[in-house]
């Protein structure tokens, strides 16, 4: 029998999911801090808009690019909230941000070409490069700067086989928000190399200490930027699977050709939900944002009070990238914390070589569970 292709065999399961599955098989009171999913329900007006659309017959295929009114709502929100200007014809509505990233990578990375990204980083970039028959290249950022974007380090690694660069701000797993000057330098260099920048901005709406701005709004070469966005994190809509890809119209038109053979279109009902989320009352989302910011502040204060534990201050998203003063690899320590102390974290090694020795904590959970989880982390760090 013919073996599966190399592009499939080279991919590995995310260590986030490894810990998720181990926790699911573990009995007792387990504090789950490994998955990046808001603990809030989708606001009622969004659910009602989707239900109304379904009842009224909006249950059919849409165009491959998505409903015009959905694309318009996305454009208006990007411009108002993040300063990124696009026409609806430059937007593709996708099945979550993951499909947007997949389409962007397929459109820009060819066989044996490189997809560069600053590490530590979300592990899906590696798999996305493999699926394009390309090569993922992690460019490690310095932990002593809190993994801030070192533009020179990333630029120096660009070469003739570099096809695209991924910038994720705020970062998963560090929560770092990259400085505008560094972003501009990277996009400028990418343009000089004829390289696209894929801006993964699914967490941009959860920027805490400065005004949120999109990568395309911060540079002089917006045509070289493909922006990935999503309703999942900011609007508590992970299960609706609704995202988007925005960029140069010529590239978007090419992407639509392969879109016909992937998912064809995003769910029509989910698109109506997105319209309600993006254009309707924003009070529920502001309440969620404020809750995440309070949790961030609590987690930062608590980490500072624990001996043998530190983390860069998260400036966005809902993650803290813990640095415990313990011996051994991060997966082993994560399993120990689960088995002996009942708290689940994501191993830092799952985010690349720059993450080894660290653990990602998601504070997308209630305050009482965060308190219990940090109690257990403190005990586990002391006793390991």
N, C-alpha and C positions, 0 to 999 in steps of 0.2 A: 504494500500500500504506500502511496506517495506520502512523504512526511509533510507536516505543516511548514509553511514558508519560514525563512529566517526572520522576516520582519515580525512574525508572531512569536517565534521561539525565543527571540532576544528579549522580548518584553518580560518584565517580572511583576508580580503582584506588589501593590503598594504595602509598605509596612504599617500604614494607617489601618488598612483593611485587615492585615494580619492580627493586629491588636483588637480590632473590632470583633473579629470572629472568635478570638480567644475569650474576650469578655462575655460574648453571647453564650459561651459554654460554661461560664463560671457561675456557681451558685452563690447566693448571699447578697448582701448589700454592697453593690458596686457603684462607685462614683465614676461616671463616664465623661471624661474630659478630652477624648481623643479625636472626635469628629467635629469638623467645622460646619455646623448647621444651627441656625437660630432656633432657640427653644420656644419661640413665639408661634402662634397660629397665624395664618394669612388673615389680614383684617377682613371684617365681615362685608364691607362694601365691595371688595374685590371678588370674594366668593359669590356674592349675589349677582354681580355683573356677569360672571361666567355662567352661573346657573340660568340667568335670564337669556343669555345668548344661546345656550344649548336648547332651552325650551322653545325658543323662537326659530330654531332650525339652523343655527350657525355651526353645523357639525360636518361640513364638507371640506374638501381640499381648498386651500387658498393658493395664490400664485407662489412660485418657488421662493420669491423674495419676501413674501408675507403680505398681510393686509395693508393697503396704503395708509389707513388711519393708525395702524400700529406703528408703522415706520415713521409716520409724522410725529407721533407721540414720543418715540425714541429720540428723534432728532431734536425736538423741542426740549426734552429733558437733558440731553447731552449739552446743548447750548446754554441752557439756564443754569444747570448745576455744575458743569465742569468746563465750560468755555470752549467746547469742541463743536465746530460748525460743520454740518453735513446736510445735503439734500436727501429726501426720502429715497431717491434712486441710488444713493450711495450706501444704502443699508440693507442687510439681509437679516431677517428674523430667523433665529436658529433654535434648535432643541437644546437649550441651555448654553452656557458659556463654553462648555466642553466641545460642542459641535462647532462653534465659531472658531475656537482655537484649532480644531482639526482641519477645517476648511482653509483657514489662513496658512497653516503649515503646508498642506498639500499644494496650495497655490504658489508658495514661495520657495520651498525646499525640494531640490531634485535628488536623484540617486548620488550618494557619496558626498553630498553637500552638507555644510555644517549649520546647525541651529545652535546659536550661542545664547547663554543665559547666565546671569550672576547667581552664584550659589551662596547659601543654601536656597533651594527652590522647590516648588511643588513638583512631585515626581512625574506627573502626567506629561510634562514637556519631553521627558526622555522617550516615553512610549509614542508620543505624537511624532517625534523625529523618526523613530523606527518605522512607523506606518507609512511615512513618506520615502522610505529607503534612504533616509539621510542619517547624519551622525550628530547625536546630542553632545554638546561641549559645555561642561560646567566651568565657569570662571569664578573661582572662589573669592569672596569678599572677606575683608579682615574682621575678625571677631572683636578686636580692640576698638573698632569704630562703631560697634553695634551692627555690623554688616551693612554699613552705608554703601551706596553705589560709588565705587571707585571707577570713574570714567576712563582714566588712563589705562587701568588694568584690562578693562573690557575692550577698549579700542586697540590696544597693542595685540590682542589675540585675533582681531579681524584679519582675514587674509583672502586670497583668491578663491578659496572654496567656501567662504562664508556666504550663506544665502539669506539668513534672517537672524535677528536678535530679539529675544523676548525680554521685556521690562515689565515687572509686576510691582505696582505701587498703589496702595500699601501692599507690603510683601506678605506672602504666605511661605514660610512660617514665622518670620521675625516681627511682623507688624511695622516694619520700617517704611517710612514715606520718603522717597528719594528727593534730594534737593534739585530744584529746577535747573541750576547751572550744570550739574552732572548729566541730567537728562538731555539738555540741549547739546552738550558736547557729544554724547553718544549718537543722537539722531543726526547731527552734522557729519560725524565720521561715517555713519552708515550710508548717508546719502552720497558721500564721496566714493564709497565702495560699491555703489549701486545695490545696496542691501536694504531690505525692509525691516522696520521695527514693528514687532507685534506687541501692542500695549495691552496687557491683561489687566483690566480695570474693574473686575467684578467687586472689589472691595472699596472702590474710590468713594462711594457714598458713606463709608464708615471711616472717615478721616477726622481725627479728634483735635489736633493741636494747630492746624492751619487750614486755610481755605482749600477745599478740594479742587484740583485742576487736572484735566486730562493731558496726557503726553503730547497729543497733537496740538493742544493749545499753548504749549510751552516752547515750541520749536519753530524754526523757520522753514521746515520742510514737512508740512503736514501730509503731503501726497506720499511720503515714504512711510507713513504710519497707518497700520491696520489696528483698529480699536476693538477689543473684545469686551462686551458688557453683559450684564445679566440682572434679572429680577431676583435671583435666588437669595442673596445675602442681605441686601438692603431692605427688601420688601418681604422677607420671610416666605419665599415662594420656591423653595428648593424642589418640591415635588411637581411643580407645574412645568418644569423644564422649558424655560423661556429665556433666551438670550439673544444677542445680536452681534453682528460683525459690520463695522463701518470703515470705509476707506475710499481710495481712489476709484472712480466709477469704472474705469477700464478693467481694474482688477476684480471688482465686484461682479461685473458682467461675465468675466471668465469663470469666476467661482460658481455662478448660477448654473453653468453647464454641468459641473460635477454634482451640484446639489440635487439635480434631478435623479441621480443614481445613489444618493445616500439616504436622506430622510424625506425628500421631496418638499416638505414644508413643515413648519412647526404646527402644533395642535391649534386648530381654529379657536377652540374654547379658551385655551391658554392665552392666545393673542388678545382676546377680549378681556381676559383678566389683567393682562399687562396694560392695556389701555386705561382700565380703571385705576390701576396702581399708579401709573405715571401721570394721569391727568386729574384724578379725583382728590379727595381730602388727604392731606399729608400728615395730619395730627397723629394717626397711629404709628406712622413710620418715625416721626420725630420722637415719640415716646420710646420706641425700641432703640433708637440711636442713643438717647439719653441714658437708657438702662445699660447699654453696652459700655458707654463712657464711664458710668459709675462703677461698673464691674472692673473695667480696666484700672481705674484708680485704686480700687480695693486690692486687686491682684498685685499691682506694683508695690503698694505699701506693705503687703503681707510678705512678698518675696524679700524685700529689704530687711525684714525683721527675722528672717530664717537664716541661721548660721549654715554656711556651706552651700548656699544657693544664691544665684544671681541671674539676671536676664536683662537684655536691652529693653529700654522703655518702649512699649508698643505705641506707635503714633497713629495706627489705624488697624483695620480688620478686627478680629477678636482672638488673637493668639499672643501668648508669651512664650519665648524660646528660652527655656530654662537651661542653666549651666550648673549642674550639681557637682560638687567636689567629691566624686566617687571614682573608684578604679573600674576599668572594664568598659565594654561597648554599651551603647545606648539601648540596643534591643534587649540585651540580657537584663539591664537595670529596669527597663520598662516592664518586662515579664515579672521580675521580682516584686515591683510595686503592685502589680495586679494580683499576683498569687499570695503575697504576704500581707499586703496593706489595703487591698480592695479599691485601688484607684487606677484608672486607665489613662495613659498618655501615649502620644505618638513618638516613636524613636526618632531622634535627630538624624540617624544614618539613612532614614527613608527619604531625606531631603537632599541627599548628595554628600560628597566627602566633606564639605564645609560644615555639615551638621552633626557629624559623628561626635559622640560624647554629650549631646544635648537632648532635650525632650521638649516636644511642643505641647503646650497646654492650651486648650480652647476654653475661653471664658464665655462661650455661647451657652451658658447654663445659669440656673438660678443662684442667687447669692448664698443661700444655705448650702447648696451642693458645692459651690466653690469653696466655702469655708471648710466643709467636711473634707473635700479633696485636698486642700492645702494642709490641713492638719495631718492627713495621711502621708502626703509627700514629705512634710517636715519629719515625721517619725521614721519614714523609710530612708531618708537621706542620712539621718543620724545613726541608724542601726545597720546600714548596708556594709 
